[in-house]
Amino acid sequence: MDKKYDLDRTFGRARRRLRFAAEKGRCSVTDLLRAKARRPVINALTCDFFTQEQLGMRQRSMRDRWAELVELSADKTWALGFVEVDRGIRGLGEDLQTPFTSLSRNLVAWREATPPLVRVAGDTPDGDQERFVRLQIPLVTRWLLWVAEYRAHYFAQVPRALHLDEIAEIAQVMICNGMEPSVMSYEDARKVLKNLRGVSVNL
């Protein structure tokens, strides 16, 4: 389990990247990651094709739990893949309306994946037993920031910048094909979109 300080620092870095993107785009943070901008990432990361083929989740219950957690970690502009937990894993299970034991088992599997699908931070207040206080889904963080930064180029009116619908579609096809977000030229991004568009994925 990560230390709370480490995950807090990661969260702080993600927030700074989002603020910087808004400054570069001369727009608001909400412009970059409003609900409509987040939805394609959420849909791709939770669709059956991605969770089964790329993450290897064969059980429907595990896929459903993953989808609920992804939704929770991206439910607000500033969430950025992080979930603050007030009442430990039991409390999170209640929020997700899922059995504590099943959620705990899934979290262990996701933490031990290579690379980890989730990071969990614990705290030990006043020397008590360590408790679960924050969770991150790194995939959500990386993809939301990628989307935000390319949307910033659009709002800054950078010549030949990707259009908003192109950004959404590129993110979806890259995610479903197991690709990581990366810095690429607009031309290369459009080539990726053209080459992967033929992959049939029901989102």
C-alpha positions as a Markdown table, in Angstrom:
| # | Residue | x | y | z |
|---|---|---|---|---|
| 1 | Met | 0.0 | 0.0 | 0.0 |
| 2 | Asp | 1.3 | 3.5 | -0.9 |
| 3 | Lys | 1.7 | 6.1 | 1.7 |
| 4 | Lys | -0.9 | 8.8 | 1.7 |
| 5 | Tyr | 1.8 | 11.5 | 1.2 |
| 6 | Asp | 3.0 | 9.8 | -2.0 |
| 7 | Leu | -0.4 | 9.6 | -3.6 |
| 8 | Asp | -1.3 | 13.1 | -2.4 |
| 9 | Arg | 1.9 | 14.3 | -4.2 |
| 10 | Thr | 0.9 | 12.4 | -7.4 |
| 11 | Phe | -2.6 | 14.0 | -7.2 |
| 12 | Gly | -1.0 | 17.5 | -6.8 |
| 13 | Arg | 1.2 | 16.9 | -9.9 |
| 14 | Ala | -1.9 | 15.9 | -11.9 |
| 15 | Arg | -3.8 | 19.0 | -10.8 |
| 16 | Arg | -0.8 | 21.2 | -11.7 |
| 17 | Arg | -0.7 | 19.7 | -15.2 |
| 18 | Leu | -4.4 | 20.4 | -15.7 |
| 19 | Arg | -4.0 | 24.0 | -14.6 |
| 20 | Phe | -1.0 | 24.5 | -16.8 |
| 21 | Ala | -2.9 | 23.1 | -19.8 |
| 22 | Ala | -5.8 | 25.5 | -19.1 |
| 23 | Glu | -3.2 | 28.4 | -19.0 |
| 24 | Lys | -1.7 | 27.3 | -22.3 |
| 25 | Gly | -5.2 | 26.9 | -23.9 |
| 26 | Arg | -6.3 | 30.3 | -22.5 |
| 27 | Cys | -9.4 | 28.6 | -21.3 |
| 28 | Ser | -11.0 | 27.2 | -18.2 |
| 29 | Val | -10.2 | 23.8 | -16.6 |
| 30 | Thr | -13.9 | 23.0 | -17.2 |
| 31 | Asp | -13.5 | 23.7 | -20.9 |
| 32 | Leu | -10.8 | 21.0 | -20.9 |
| 33 | Leu | -12.5 | 18.3 | -18.9 |
| 34 | Arg | -16.2 | 18.9 | -18.9 |
| 35 | Ala | -18.4 | 15.8 | -18.7 |
| 36 | Lys | -18.6 | 15.5 | -22.5 |
| 37 | Ala | -14.8 | 15.4 | -22.7 |
| 38 | Arg | -14.5 | 12.8 | -19.9 |
| 39 | Arg | -17.2 | 10.5 | -21.2 |
| 40 | Pro | -15.3 | 9.0 | -24.2 |
| 41 | Val | -12.4 | 8.0 | -21.9 |
| 42 | Ile | -14.7 | 6.5 | -19.3 |
| 43 | Asn | -16.7 | 4.6 | -22.0 |
| 44 | Ala | -13.5 | 3.2 | -23.6 |
| 45 | Leu | -11.9 | 2.1 | -20.2 |
| 46 | Thr | -15.1 | 0.3 | -19.2 |
| 47 | Cys | -16.3 | -1.3 | -22.4 |
| 48 | Asp | -16.3 | -5.1 | -22.5 |
| 49 | Phe | -13.8 | -5.2 | -25.4 |
| 50 | Phe | -11.2 | -3.3 | -23.4 |
| 51 | Thr | -11.8 | -4.9 | -20.0 |
| 52 | Gln | -11.9 | -8.4 | -21.4 |
| 53 | Glu | -9.3 | -8.3 | -24.2 |
| 54 | Gln | -6.8 | -5.8 | -22.7 |
| 55 | Leu | -7.3 | -6.2 | -19.0 |
| 56 | Gly | -8.2 | -9.9 | -19.0 |
| 57 | Met | -11.3 | -9.5 | -16.8 |
| 58 | Arg | -13.4 | -12.5 | -17.6 |
| 59 | Gln | -16.0 | -12.2 | -14.8 |
| 60 | Arg | -18.9 | -9.9 | -15.4 |
| 61 | Ser | -19.0 | -8.9 | -11.7 |
| 62 | Met | -15.3 | -7.8 | -11.8 |
| 63 | Arg | -15.9 | -5.8 | -15.0 |
| 64 | Asp | -18.9 | -4.1 | -13.4 |
| 65 | Arg | -17.0 | -3.3 | -10.3 |
| 66 | Trp | -14.1 | -1.8 | -12.4 |
| 67 | Ala | -16.7 | 0.3 | -14.3 |
| 68 | Glu | -18.2 | 1.7 | -11.1 |
| 69 | Leu | -14.7 | 2.6 | -9.8 |
| 70 | Val | -13.7 | 4.2 | -13.1 |
| 71 | Glu | -16.9 | 6.3 | -13.1 |
| 72 | Leu | -16.3 | 7.4 | -9.5 |
| 73 | Ser | -12.7 | 8.4 | -10.2 |
| 74 | Ala | -13.8 | 10.6 | -13.2 |
| 75 | Asp | -17.1 | 11.9 | -11.9 |
| 76 | Lys | -15.8 | 15.5 | -11.6 |
| 77 | Thr | -13.5 | 17.8 | -13.6 |
| 78 | Trp | -10.9 | 17.7 | -10.8 |
| 79 | Ala | -11.2 | 14.0 | -9.9 |
| 80 | Leu | -8.5 | 13.0 | -12.5 |
| 81 | Gly | -8.7 | 9.3 | -11.6 |
| 82 | Phe | -8.5 | 9.8 | -7.8 |
| 83 | Val | -11.0 | 8.8 | -5.2 |
| 84 | Glu | -10.9 | 10.0 | -1.6 |
| 85 | Val | -12.3 | 7.4 | 0.8 |
| 86 | Asp | -13.7 | 8.5 | 4.1 |
| 87 | Arg | -14.6 | 5.1 | 5.6 |
| 88 | Gly | -12.0 | 2.7 | 4.3 |
| 89 | Ile | -12.7 | -0.1 | 1.9 |
| 90 | Arg | -15.9 | -1.0 | 3.7 |
| 91 | Gly | -17.2 | 2.6 | 3.1 |
| 92 | Leu | -16.1 | 2.4 | -0.6 |
| 93 | Gly | -18.0 | -0.9 | -1.0 |
| 94 | Glu | -21.1 | 0.8 | 0.4 |
| 95 | Asp | -20.7 | 3.7 | -2.0 |
| 96 | Leu | -20.4 | 1.3 | -4.9 |
| 97 | Gln | -23.1 | -1.0 | -3.4 |
| 98 | Thr | -20.8 | -4.0 | -3.7 |
| 99 | Pro | -19.8 | -6.6 | -1.1 |
| 100 | Phe | -16.7 | -5.5 | 0.9 |
| 101 | Thr | -15.0 | -8.9 | 0.5 |
| 102 | Ser | -15.4 | -9.0 | -3.3 |
| 103 | Leu | -14.2 | -5.4 | -3.7 |
| 104 | Ser | -11.2 | -6.1 | -1.4 |
| 105 | Arg | -10.3 | -9.2 | -3.5 |
| 106 | Asn | -10.5 | -7.2 | -6.8 |
| 107 | Leu | -8.4 | -4.3 | -5.4 |
| 108 | Val | -5.7 | -6.8 | -4.5 |
| 109 | Ala | -5.7 | -8.2 | -8.0 |
| 110 | Trp | -5.7 | -4.8 | -9.6 |
| 111 | Arg | -2.9 | -3.5 | -7.3 |
| 112 | Glu | -0.7 | -6.6 | -8.2 |
| 113 | Ala | -1.2 | -6.3 | -11.9 |
| 114 | Thr | 1.8 | -5.3 | -14.1 |
| 115 | Pro | 1.6 | -2.3 | -14.4 |
| 116 | Pro | -0.8 | -1.7 | -11.4 |
| 117 | Leu | -4.4 | -0.9 | -12.4 |
| 118 | Val | -5.0 | 0.8 | -9.1 |
| 119 | Arg | -2.9 | 2.4 | -6.4 |
| 120 | Val | -4.1 | 2.5 | -2.9 |
| 121 | Ala | -2.9 | 4.8 | -0.2 |
| 122 | Gly | -3.1 | 4.2 | 3.5 |
| 123 | Asp | -2.7 | 6.3 | 6.6 |
| 124 | Thr | -2.0 | 5.5 | 10.3 |
| 125 | Pro | -3.6 | 8.2 | 12.4 |
| 126 | Asp | -2.2 | 8.4 | 15.9 |
| 127 | Gly | -0.4 | 5.1 | 15.5 |
| 128 | Asp | -3.7 | 3.2 | 14.9 |
| 129 | Gln | -4.0 | 0.4 | 12.3 |
| 130 | Glu | -3.3 | 1.5 | 8.8 |
| 131 | Arg | -6.5 | 2.4 | 7.0 |
| 132 | Phe | -7.3 | 2.9 | 3.3 |
| 133 | Val | -7.8 | 6.6 | 2.5 |
| 134 | Arg | -7.2 | 7.3 | -1.2 |
| 135 | Leu | -7.2 | 5.4 | -4.5 |
| 136 | Gln | -5.9 | 6.2 | -7.9 |
| 137 | Ile | -6.6 | 4.6 | -11.3 |
| 138 | Pro | -3.5 | 5.6 | -13.2 |
| 139 | Leu | -5.1 | 4.8 | -16.6 |
| 140 | Val | -7.8 | 7.3 | -15.9 |
| 141 | Thr | -5.3 | 9.9 | -14.8 |
| 142 | Arg | -3.1 | 9.5 | -17.8 |
| 143 | Trp | -5.9 | 9.5 | -20.4 |
| 144 | Leu | -7.8 | 12.5 | -18.9 |
| 145 | Leu | -4.6 | 14.6 | -18.9 |
| 146 | Trp | -3.9 | 13.6 | -22.5 |
| 147 | Val | -7.3 | 14.6 | -23.5 |
| 148 | Ala | -7.0 | 17.9 | -21.6 |
| 149 | Glu | -3.7 | 18.8 | -23.1 |
| 150 | Tyr | -4.8 | 18.2 | -26.7 |
| 151 | Arg | -8.1 | 20.1 | -26.1 |
| 152 | Ala | -5.9 | 23.0 | -24.8 |
| 153 | His | -4.2 | 23.1 | -28.2 |
| 154 | Tyr | -7.6 | 23.4 | -29.9 |
| 155 | Phe | -8.7 | 26.2 | -27.6 |
| 156 | Ala | -5.4 | 28.0 | -28.1 |
| 157 | Gln | -6.1 | 27.8 | -31.8 |
| 158 | Val | -2.8 | 26.2 | -32.6 |
| 159 | Pro | -2.6 | 25.7 | -36.4 |
| 160 | Arg | -3.8 | 22.2 | -37.5 |
| 161 | Ala | -4.7 | 21.3 | -33.9 |
| 162 | Leu | -6.9 | 18.2 | -33.5 |
| 163 | His | -10.6 | 19.0 | -33.4 |
| 164 | Leu | -12.5 | 18.0 | -30.2 |
| 165 | Asp | -14.3 | 15.1 | -31.9 |
| 166 | Glu | -10.9 | 13.8 | -33.2 |
| 167 | Ile | -9.4 | 14.0 | -29.8 |
| 168 | Ala | -12.3 | 12.0 | -28.3 |
| 169 | Glu | -12.2 | 9.3 | -31.1 |
| 170 | Ile | -8.4 | 9.0 | -31.0 |
| 171 | Ala | -8.5 | 8.4 | -27.2 |
| 172 | Gln | -11.2 | 5.8 | -27.6 |
| 173 | Val | -9.4 | 3.8 | -30.4 |
| 174 | Met | -6.1 | 3.9 | -28.7 |
| 175 | Ile | -7.5 | 2.8 | -25.3 |
| 176 | Cys | -9.4 | -0.1 | -26.9 |
| 177 | Asn | -6.2 | -1.2 | -28.7 |
| 178 | Gly | -4.2 | -1.2 | -25.5 |
| 179 | Met | -2.1 | 1.8 | -26.4 |
| 180 | Glu | -0.8 | 4.3 | -23.9 |
| 181 | Pro | -1.3 | 8.0 | -24.2 |
| 182 | Ser | 1.7 | 9.6 | -25.8 |
| 183 | Val | 2.9 | 13.0 | -27.2 |
| 184 | Met | 2.5 | 12.9 | -31.0 |
| 185 | Ser | 2.2 | 15.3 | -33.8 |
| 186 | Tyr | -1.3 | 16.1 | -35.1 |
| 187 | Glu | -0.4 | 14.3 | -38.4 |
| 188 | Asp | 0.7 | 11.2 | -36.6 |
| 189 | Ala | -2.4 | 11.3 | -34.4 |
| 190 | Arg | -4.6 | 11.5 | -37.4 |
| 191 | Lys | -2.7 | 8.5 | -39.0 |
| 192 | Val | -3.3 | 6.5 | -35.8 |
| 193 | Leu | -7.0 | 7.3 | -36.0 |
| 194 | Lys | -7.2 | 6.3 | -39.7 |
| 195 | Asn | -5.4 | 3.1 | -39.2 |
| 196 | Leu | -7.4 | 2.0 | -36.1 |
| 197 | Arg | -10.8 | 3.2 | -37.2 |
| 198 | Gly | -11.6 | -0.1 | -38.8 |
| 199 | Val | -11.4 | -1.9 | -35.4 |
| 200 | Ser | -15.0 | -2.6 | -34.5 |
| 201 | Val | -15.6 | -1.8 | -30.8 |
| 202 | Asn | -19.0 | -1.5 | -29.3 |
| 203 | Leu | -18.7 | 1.3 | -26.7 |
